[in-house]
Amino acid sequence: MENKPKILFRRKMYDRMLQWKRQRNGQSALLIQGARRIGKSTLVEEFAQNEYKSYILIDFAFAPKEVHDLFKDISNLNYIFLQLQLIYGVQLYTRESVIIFDEVQKQPLARQAIKMLVKDHRYDYIETGSLISVHSTSDKILIPSEETKMDMFPMDYEEFRWAMNDTATVPLLRQTFEQKIPLGDAIHRRMMRDFRLYMLVGGMPQAVAEYIKTNNLAAVDLIKRDIISLYMEDLRKIDPSGRASKMYQFIPAQLSKNASRYQVGAVIEGEKPDRVTGIIKKMADSMTTNVAYHSNDPNAGLALTADFERYKMYTSDTGLFITLAFMDKDFTDNVIYTKLLNDKLSTNLGYVYENMIAQMLRAAGKELYYHTIPYQEGKKFYEVDFVLADQFKISPIEVKSSGYKSHASLDEFCRKYSNRIQNKYLIYTKDLQKEQSVLHLPVYMTMFL
C-alpha cells in the first residue's frame, strides 16, 4: 500500500474528478493512471469521503482472497455487493456511493467487470493503477470501453505553492505572462528562490510533507531515496533483464553529457538503440520517466515524424532527479542542493533545468519532442530542446540554465522551418522579456505554455 502523507494536499485532479462525477453520472468508471507515490490513493479516498454518502476502498494489493474471488463470477451482482458490504462493514446507497478499485492491475478481472458494473448503474467506480501495470495485465482481459482515463503527475508548481499556503503567486504570474510584463529584479529574484526550492524538494507528496514537517532537506532526501528504490524495483519487474532500471539510474549522467540523444551503448555495453525501443516505451508508460523523442521533420503532426531510436530521457520528478544524480553518495556530497539554494548552479549543471522544463511541459499535458540540426561536417549540431505542437504550427523552445540570451539553435531552427513557426521561446533564469520575435521566459512561467 502507498504510504500516505499525513497532510492532505489540494490537487488539480480533484476538480477534474468532480467534473467527471457531474458530467458522466455513473455512465463510466474513472481510471486514474500515474506512477507510484504521487498521491493517487490519498486523493481518491479524500474525494470519496467528501463527495459520496459512503464508499468502499478495495486495495487489491492487500485485499483478502475472498474479495479477489468475488470477481471470478460476476453473474450475480446482488451477491457481490452484499459480500463487499459485509467484508468492509460499509453500507452502500444507490447512486450515492462509490467503490474504489485501488491498484486495479493486481486484479484484472475487477477491471473487466467494470462493463457490467457501470451498466448496473447502482454505484460509481474509481480505479487507480500505474499505466505500465494496467497495460501489462490488460492483455488477459476484455478492456472495458466504459472508462474515463486521466493521467496524474507529481505535484506541479502551483500545487506546491498551495502546499506552502500560497494561493496568490501563480495567478499573478499568469497575469504577467499573458500581458508580457516583466516582474522587476527584486520580485523575479524572490520568484526564482521559491522555484528553486520546488526543484530541490520536488512534487512527490511524501517529500513535500516531510519538508513542511521538518524544514530539513536531508530528511526530504531520505524520502526521495526510498521512492527511487521503489521505482527501480518496479522497473526490474517490467524488465527482468535489468536494462530499464539501469537506464533510469543513468538519466542524470546521460543528460550531463549534453549529447544529442540517450546513448544506451554507453550505459549497457554492446546494447543497440533498436533493441530497447520496447523497454523505453514501457519506461514512459510507467510514468516514472519522461521521454522526448527526436522529431525528424518537425511540423504540426510531431508524432508522425518521431524517431523511436533517438530520444532523451528525464525523470518524472526533478526532486527525484537531484537525489538520483548523487544516489551513491551521502546527502552532504550532493552539490546541487547547495548550489541551487544559493543560486550558484553552474552551466554544466544546466541539465537540472532541462529536466524541470520536461516535467512542467508534461504536467501541462504536452508531449515531448526535440530536434537537432547538424553543422561542421556533422560533428556538432544545433539543438532545440523542445518542440511543441501549437495550433497548426510548431513552437520551438531553447533552454538556458543561466541568464544568457544567445539562442543560435533557436535562430537556425526558425530559419530552416520559417513557414512552420508559431511562437519562439527562450526559457532561462532571468526576468520575462520580449526581444523581437523571441519571448524570453523565466523558468517558472513554463507552466503557462
C-alpha positions as CSV (number, residue, x, y, z in Angstrom):
1,M,0.0,0.0,0.0
2,E,1.2,3.5,-0.7
3,N,2.5,5.3,2.4
4,K,0.1,8.2,2.5
5,P,1.3,11.6,3.7
6,K,-0.5,12.8,6.8
7,I,-1.1,16.2,5.2
8,L,-4.0,16.3,2.6
9,F,-2.8,18.4,-0.3
10,R,-5.0,20.3,-2.7
11,R,-4.6,18.8,-6.1
12,K,-5.9,19.9,-9.5
13,M,-7.0,16.4,-10.3
14,Y,-9.8,16.8,-7.7
15,D,-11.6,19.3,-9.9
16,R,-11.3,17.0,-12.9
17,M,-12.7,14.2,-10.9
18,L,-15.6,16.4,-9.8
19,Q,-16.3,17.2,-13.4
20,W,-16.3,13.5,-14.3
21,K,-18.8,12.8,-11.5
22,R,-21.2,15.5,-12.6
23,Q,-21.0,15.0,-16.3
24,R,-20.8,11.2,-16.6
25,N,-23.2,10.5,-13.7
26,G,-22.2,6.9,-13.4
27,Q,-22.1,6.2,-17.2
28,S,-18.3,5.5,-17.0
29,A,-15.8,4.4,-14.4
30,L,-12.8,6.7,-13.7
31,L,-9.3,5.2,-14.2
32,I,-6.6,7.4,-12.7
33,Q,-3.1,6.4,-14.0
34,G,0.2,7.5,-12.7
35,A,3.5,6.5,-11.1
36,R,3.5,5.2,-7.6
37,R,3.7,7.6,-4.6
38,I,2.3,10.6,-6.5
39,G,-0.8,10.7,-4.2
40,K,-3.4,8.8,-6.3
41,S,-4.8,6.7,-3.4
42,T,-4.9,9.6,-0.9
43,L,-6.7,11.8,-3.4
44,V,-9.3,9.2,-4.4
45,E,-10.1,8.4,-0.8
46,E,-10.4,12.1,0.1
47,F,-12.7,12.6,-2.9
48,A,-14.9,9.6,-1.8
49,Q,-15.2,10.9,1.7
50,N,-16.2,14.4,0.6
51,E,-18.4,13.7,-2.4
52,Y,-20.3,10.5,-1.5
53,K,-22.5,9.3,1.3
54,S,-20.4,6.1,1.7
55,Y,-17.5,4.3,-0.1
56,I,-15.7,1.0,-0.1
57,L,-12.0,1.1,-0.9
58,I,-10.6,-2.2,-2.2
59,D,-6.8,-2.2,-2.3
60,F,-6.1,-5.2,-4.4
61,A,-2.5,-5.3,-3.2
62,F,-3.8,-6.3,0.2
63,A,-7.4,-7.4,-0.2
64,P,-8.2,-10.9,1.2
65,K,-8.6,-13.8,-1.2
66,E,-12.4,-13.8,-0.7
67,V,-12.5,-10.3,-2.2
68,H,-10.4,-11.4,-5.2
69,D,-12.6,-14.5,-5.7
70,L,-15.8,-12.4,-6.0
71,F,-14.7,-11.2,-9.4
72,K,-14.3,-14.7,-10.9
73,D,-18.1,-14.8,-11.5
74,I,-20.0,-11.6,-11.8
75,S,-23.3,-13.1,-12.9
76,N,-24.9,-12.2,-9.6
77,L,-24.1,-8.5,-8.7
78,N,-26.5,-8.5,-5.7
79,Y,-24.4,-11.2,-4.1
80,I,-21.1,-9.4,-4.8
81,F,-22.4,-6.1,-3.4
82,L,-23.8,-7.8,-0.3
83,Q,-20.5,-9.6,0.3
84,L,-18.4,-6.4,-0.1
85,Q,-20.7,-4.5,2.3
86,L,-20.3,-7.4,4.9
87,I,-16.5,-7.7,4.4
88,Y,-15.8,-4.0,4.6
89,G,-18.6,-3.1,7.1
90,V,-19.9,-0.4,4.9
91,Q,-23.5,0.2,3.7
92,L,-23.8,1.2,0.1
93,Y,-26.5,3.6,-1.2
94,T,-27.9,3.6,-4.8
95,R,-26.3,6.5,-6.7
96,E,-24.8,7.9,-3.5
97,S,-21.8,5.5,-3.0
98,V,-18.6,4.8,-4.8
99,I,-16.5,1.7,-4.9
100,I,-12.7,2.2,-5.3
101,F,-10.5,-0.4,-7.0
102,D,-7.1,0.7,-5.8
103,E,-4.1,-0.9,-7.6
104,V,-6.6,-2.4,-10.0
105,Q,-3.8,-4.0,-12.0
106,K,-3.5,-6.6,-9.2
107,Q,-7.0,-7.9,-10.1
108,P,-7.6,-7.6,-13.9
109,L,-11.0,-9.4,-13.5
110,A,-12.2,-6.5,-11.4
111,R,-11.3,-4.1,-14.3
112,Q,-13.0,-6.4,-16.8
113,A,-16.1,-6.3,-14.6
114,I,-16.4,-2.5,-15.0
115,K,-18.6,-3.0,-18.1
116,M,-21.3,-4.9,-16.1
117,L,-20.9,-2.7,-13.0
118,V,-21.3,0.5,-14.9
119,K,-24.3,-0.9,-16.8
120,D,-25.9,-1.9,-13.5
121,H,-25.6,1.9,-12.6
122,R,-26.1,1.5,-8.8
123,Y,-22.8,2.9,-7.7
124,D,-19.9,4.9,-9.1
125,Y,-16.4,3.3,-9.7
126,I,-12.9,4.8,-9.5
127,E,-9.9,2.7,-10.4
128,T,-6.2,3.6,-9.7
129,G,-3.1,2.0,-11.1
130,S,0.2,2.6,-12.8
131,L,-0.1,2.7,-16.6
132,I,2.5,0.1,-17.2
133,S,0.9,-2.4,-14.8
134,V,-2.5,-1.6,-16.1
135,H,-1.2,-2.3,-19.7
136,S,0.7,-5.4,-18.8
137,T,-2.4,-7.1,-17.2
138,S,-4.8,-5.9,-19.8
139,D,-3.9,-8.5,-22.5
140,K,-5.5,-11.1,-20.3
141,I,-8.9,-9.4,-20.2
142,L,-11.6,-7.7,-22.2
143,I,-10.8,-3.9,-21.8
144,P,-14.0,-2.1,-20.8
145,S,-14.9,0.9,-23.0
146,E,-16.8,2.4,-20.1
147,E,-13.7,4.0,-18.6
148,T,-12.7,7.7,-18.5
149,K,-8.9,7.7,-18.2
150,M,-6.9,10.5,-16.6
151,D,-3.1,10.8,-16.1
152,M,-1.9,12.1,-12.8
153,F,1.6,13.5,-12.3
154,P,3.7,14.7,-9.3
155,M,2.6,18.0,-7.8
156,D,3.1,20.8,-10.2
157,Y,4.5,24.2,-9.2
158,E,1.1,25.7,-8.4
159,E,0.1,22.7,-6.3
160,F,3.5,23.0,-4.5
161,R,2.7,26.7,-3.8
162,W,-0.7,25.7,-2.4
163,A,1.1,23.3,-0.1
164,M,3.2,26.3,1.1
165,N,-0.1,28.1,1.9
166,D,0.4,30.5,-1.1
167,T,-2.6,30.7,-3.4
168,A,-1.8,34.2,-4.8
169,T,1.6,33.8,-6.6
170,V,0.7,31.7,-9.6
171,P,-2.5,33.5,-10.7
172,L,-0.4,36.8,-10.5
173,L,2.4,35.2,-12.6
174,R,-0.2,34.1,-15.1
175,Q,-1.4,37.7,-15.5
176,T,2.2,39.0,-16.1
177,F,2.7,36.2,-18.6
178,E,-0.5,37.0,-20.5
179,Q,0.3,40.7,-20.5
180,K,4.0,40.1,-21.2
181,I,5.0,42.4,-18.3
182,P,8.5,42.0,-16.6
183,L,8.3,41.5,-12.9
184,G,11.3,43.6,-12.0
185,D,14.6,42.4,-10.5
186,A,13.6,42.1,-6.8
187,I,10.3,40.2,-7.4
188,H,11.9,38.0,-10.0
189,R,14.8,37.0,-7.6
190,R,12.2,36.1,-5.0
191,M,10.2,34.0,-7.5
192,M,13.4,32.2,-8.6
193,R,14.3,31.5,-4.9
194,D,10.9,30.0,-4.3
195,F,11.0,28.0,-7.6
196,R,14.5,26.6,-6.8
197,L,13.0,25.2,-3.5
198,Y,10.4,23.4,-5.6
199,M,13.2,21.9,-7.8
200,L,15.0,20.6,-4.7
201,V,12.0,19.2,-2.9
202,G,10.2,18.0,-5.9
203,G,6.5,17.2,-6.3
204,M,6.2,13.8,-4.5
205,P,3.6,14.4,-1.8
206,Q,5.6,12.5,0.8
207,A,8.7,14.6,0.1
208,V,6.6,17.8,0.3
209,A,5.0,16.7,3.6
210,E,8.4,15.9,5.0
211,Y,9.8,19.3,4.1
212,I,6.7,21.1,5.7
213,K,7.2,19.0,8.8
214,T,11.0,19.2,9.2
215,N,12.2,22.1,7.0
216,N,15.2,19.8,6.5
217,L,16.4,18.8,3.0
218,A,18.4,15.9,4.4
219,A,15.2,14.3,5.7
220,V,13.5,15.0,2.4
221,D,16.4,13.4,0.6
222,L,15.9,10.1,2.5
223,I,12.2,10.0,1.5
224,K,13.2,10.5,-2.1
225,R,15.8,7.8,-1.9
226,D,13.1,5.4,-0.8
227,I,10.9,6.3,-3.7
228,I,13.7,5.9,-6.2
229,S,14.4,2.4,-4.8
230,L,10.8,1.6,-5.2
231,Y,10.8,2.8,-8.8
232,M,14.0,0.8,-9.6
233,E,12.2,-2.3,-8.1
234,D,9.2,-1.6,-10.3
235,L,11.3,-1.2,-13.4
236,R,13.0,-4.6,-12.7
237,K,9.5,-6.1,-12.6
238,I,8.6,-4.8,-16.0
239,D,12.0,-5.6,-17.4
240,P,13.7,-8.5,-15.5
241,S,16.8,-8.2,-17.7
242,G,17.6,-5.1,-15.5
243,R,18.1,-2.8,-18.5
244,A,15.2,-0.4,-17.7
245,S,16.4,0.1,-14.1
246,K,19.9,0.7,-15.2
247,M,18.8,3.2,-17.9
248,Y,16.7,5.0,-15.3
249,Q,19.7,5.1,-12.9
250,F,21.9,6.7,-15.6
251,I,19.4,9.5,-16.6
252,P,21.4,12.3,-14.9
253,A,24.7,11.1,-16.2
254,Q,23.4,10.9,-19.7
255,L,21.9,14.3,-19.6
256,S,25.1,15.8,-18.2
257,K,27.0,14.7,-21.4
258,N,24.9,17.2,-23.4
259,A,24.7,14.6,-26.2
260,S,22.0,14.7,-28.9
261,R,20.4,11.5,-27.6
262,Y,20.5,8.9,-24.8
263,Q,23.5,6.7,-25.6
264,V,22.3,3.3,-24.5
265,G,25.5,1.6,-25.6
266,A,27.5,3.7,-23.0
267,V,25.1,2.5,-20.2
268,I,24.7,-1.1,-21.2
269,E,27.8,-2.4,-23.1
270,G,27.0,-3.5,-26.6
271,E,23.4,-2.6,-26.5
272,K,21.8,-1.0,-29.6
273,P,19.0,1.6,-29.7
274,D,16.8,-0.5,-31.9
275,R,16.8,-3.4,-29.4
276,V,15.5,-1.3,-26.5
277,T,12.6,0.7,-28.1
278,G,10.1,-1.6,-26.4
279,I,11.7,-1.0,-23.0
280,I,11.8,2.7,-23.5
281,K,8.1,2.6,-24.2
282,K,7.5,0.7,-21.0
283,M,9.5,3.2,-19.0
284,A,7.5,6.0,-20.5
285,D,4.3,4.1,-19.7
286,S,5.4,3.6,-16.1
287,M,5.3,7.4,-15.8
288,T,8.5,7.3,-13.7
289,T,10.2,8.6,-16.8
290,N,9.5,11.4,-19.3
291,V,10.8,10.6,-22.8
292,A,11.4,13.2,-25.5
293,Y,11.7,11.7,-29.0
294,H,13.6,13.3,-31.8
295,S,11.3,14.7,-34.5
296,N,13.0,14.2,-37.8
297,D,10.8,16.6,-39.7
298,P,9.1,18.9,-37.2
299,N,5.6,20.0,-38.1
300,A,2.2,20.1,-36.6
301,G,2.0,16.3,-36.6
302,L,5.1,15.8,-34.4
303,A,4.2,12.2,-33.5
304,L,4.3,11.2,-37.2
305,T,7.9,12.1,-37.6
306,A,9.2,10.8,-34.2
307,D,12.3,8.7,-34.3
308,F,11.9,6.0,-31.6
309,E,15.6,5.1,-31.7
310,R,16.6,8.7,-30.9
311,Y,15.4,10.1,-27.6
312,K,16.3,11.9,-24.4
313,M,15.1,10.7,-21.0
314,Y,14.2,12.7,-17.9
315,T,12.9,11.6,-14.5
316,S,9.2,12.4,-14.0
317,D,10.1,14.5,-10.9
318,T,13.1,16.9,-10.7
319,G,13.3,16.4,-6.9
320,L,14.0,12.7,-7.5
321,F,16.4,13.6,-10.4
322,I,18.6,15.7,-8.0
323,T,18.7,12.8,-5.5
324,L,19.3,10.2,-8.2
325,A,22.3,12.2,-9.5
326,F,24.1,11.5,-6.2
327,M,22.4,8.3,-5.2
328,D,25.7,6.5,-4.4
329,K,26.9,9.3,-2.1
330,D,25.8,10.9,1.2
331,F,23.4,13.8,1.1
332,T,26.1,16.2,2.1
333,D,28.0,15.4,-1.1
334,N,25.1,16.5,-3.3
335,V,26.4,19.8,-4.6
336,I,23.2,20.6,-6.5
337,Y,21.4,21.2,-3.2
338,T,23.9,23.8,-2.0
339,K,24.4,25.4,-5.4
340,L,20.7,25.6,-6.3
341,L,19.8,27.1,-2.9
342,N,22.5,29.8,-3.2
343,D,21.8,30.4,-6.9
344,K,25.3,29.2,-7.8
345,L,24.3,26.5,-10.2
346,S,27.0,26.4,-12.9
347,T,26.3,26.0,-16.6
348,N,27.5,22.4,-16.5
349,L,24.6,21.6,-14.2
350,G,22.1,23.1,-16.6
351,Y,20.6,19.7,-17.3
352,V,18.7,20.0,-13.9
353,Y,16.7,22.9,-15.5
354,E,16.2,20.8,-18.7
355,N,14.7,18.0,-16.6
356,M,12.4,20.6,-14.8
357,I,11.2,22.0,-18.1
358,A,10.3,18.5,-19.4
359,Q,8.4,17.8,-16.1
360,M,6.4,21.1,-16.4
361,L,5.6,20.5,-20.0
362,R,4.3,17.0,-19.3
363,A,2.3,18.2,-16.3
364,A,0.7,20.8,-18.7
365,G,-0.4,17.9,-21.0
366,K,2.3,18.4,-23.7
367,E,4.1,15.5,-25.4
368,L,7.9,15.9,-25.6
369,Y,9.8,16.2,-28.8
370,Y,13.2,17.8,-29.7
371,H,15.2,18.5,-32.9
372,T,18.8,18.7,-33.9
373,I,20.4,20.3,-37.0
374,P,24.0,19.2,-37.8
375,Y,26.8,21.6,-38.7
376,Q,30.6,21.4,-39.1
377,E,30.5,18.1,-41.1
378,G,28.1,16.5,-38.7
379,K,30.4,16.6,-35.6
380,K,28.5,19.4,-33.9
381,F,24.8,20.3,-34.0
382,Y,22.2,22.9,-33.2
383,E,19.7,21.6,-30.7
384,V,16.2,22.9,-30.0
385,D,15.5,21.3,-26.6
386,F,11.7,21.0,-27.0
387,V,9.3,21.5,-29.9
388,L,5.6,21.9,-29.2
389,A,2.6,21.5,-31.5
390,D,1.0,24.9,-31.4
391,Q,-2.3,25.2,-33.3
392,F,-1.5,24.2,-36.9
393,K,2.2,25.1,-36.5
394,I,5.1,24.5,-34.1
395,S,6.7,26.5,-31.3
396,P,10.4,25.7,-30.6
397,I,12.0,26.1,-27.1
398,E,15.6,26.6,-26.2
399,V,16.5,26.2,-22.5
400,K,19.3,28.1,-20.8
401,S,20.4,27.4,-17.3
402,S,21.7,31.0,-17.0
403,G,20.7,34.5,-17.9
404,Y,22.4,34.3,-21.3
405,K,20.2,35.5,-24.1
406,S,22.1,33.9,-27.0
407,H,19.9,31.5,-29.0
408,A,21.9,30.2,-32.0
409,S,20.0,26.9,-32.1
410,L,16.6,28.6,-32.0
411,D,17.6,31.0,-34.8
412,E,18.9,28.2,-37.0
413,F,15.7,26.2,-36.4
414,C,13.5,29.1,-37.2
415,R,15.5,29.9,-40.3
416,K,15.2,26.4,-41.6
417,Y,11.5,25.9,-40.8
418,S,10.4,29.6,-41.0
419,N,7.0,28.8,-42.6
420,R,6.0,26.4,-39.7
421,I,6.8,28.7,-36.7
422,Q,4.0,29.9,-34.4
423,N,6.0,31.2,-31.3
424,K,9.7,31.2,-30.3
425,Y,10.6,30.7,-26.7
426,L,13.9,31.0,-24.8
427,I,13.5,29.7,-21.2
428,Y,16.1,31.0,-18.8
429,T,16.7,32.2,-15.3
430,K,16.2,35.9,-15.8
431,D,13.0,38.1,-15.9
432,L,10.4,38.0,-18.7
433,Q,11.5,39.9,-21.8
434,K,10.2,40.2,-25.4
435,E,13.0,40.8,-27.9
436,Q,12.0,41.0,-31.5
437,S,10.1,37.7,-32.2
438,V,11.6,35.7,-29.3
439,L,9.8,35.6,-25.9
440,H,12.4,35.2,-23.1
441,L,10.6,33.4,-20.3
442,P,11.7,32.8,-16.7
443,V,11.7,29.1,-16.0
444,Y,8.8,29.3,-13.5
445,M,6.5,30.5,-16.3
446,T,6.9,27.3,-18.4
447,M,3.7,26.0,-17.0
448,F,1.7,28.6,-18.9
449,L,2.8,27.5,-22.4
